[in-house]
Amino acid sequence: MSRDSFKNVGQVITWWVGRIEQNRSVSESYRRTMGSLVRKHVVPALGAVPLKRLNRAAVDDKLVWPMQQTHSPHTVHKAVQGLQHALALAVKQGRIEANPLAAVSWRDFWTGKLAPRPAGLLPVDVPELMESLCAAFERQPVGGMLALMMLAHGTRIGETCQARWQHISLSERVWIIPAQNTKTDQELVVPLTVQAVALLDRYRQLQHPARHGSPWLFAGQGGQPLSANQAFSLFREISRRQWKSHDLRKLARTVWAEIGIDYLVGELLLNHSMGKLAGTYIKTTVSDLRREALEKWHGWLDERGFVGAHLLKSGETVSSTNAVDA
């Protein structure tokens, strides 16, 4: 498309959304969320505005001010980011002469700090949560297991959904998440406690026969891995829309701090980016600490109902070094 083809904001946004929806270097969640956000809000509000008339006041009057009446500052901020990203890329590629919002920032619309999103789950909620997840595990093994694995290990939904049985060694008691499946592009080796091993064994027994031959841990219909939409649908059903999948990861991190798990160990378990040199050095020196941390965490969960999922007796959960090989 030539530089003269873009006359208004809507044309730029439509072009940009088409690109990100085919961009496999960003997550499916981002593609879906951003595409929906700009189509529902940015295009209706600013789509007809000529690029030469787009300025700070137009964005505030037509998008930010009306939108903040019904949506959180985080959502409005993301909508503005989408608009700015679209314009910046269009300029970079020479598709428009100049970015009319080049000097505009979120601070021009919002002077307060964006507070962290409130946690959907708190440590005090865990007993009721575990009861709910154990029931879901029996009723809907795929959805229940997905939630239990995420809570037990603090993993992200995307990397968890991509798990294959070949990534899991019950004899070595590890779950390997390949680099291409992680947000940080860093391989994550997750130690498996005896509770996790028992849970995986139960899961295989509870799976629908049609999924037994699938290489995917979380197989949907036809044996293919769950899509993001299918996974989020399962979470909406399990949570009754009271919490989101990422709240399980946030809950794990919160409790880890409360029960004394070292901060760096927690960061490694979450696979947060720590820099190439530091990450490589630390990962080779704290393997045992990560396993001990998860054993402590799973023991804490056992006291609040986790045992209802894996069904091990208390004497069998002392140390994962005593687990029976698969």
Beta strands, then each sheet from edge to edge (+ up, - down):
strand 1: 168-169
strand 2: 174-177
strand 3: 188-191
sheet 1: 1+ 2- 3+
end
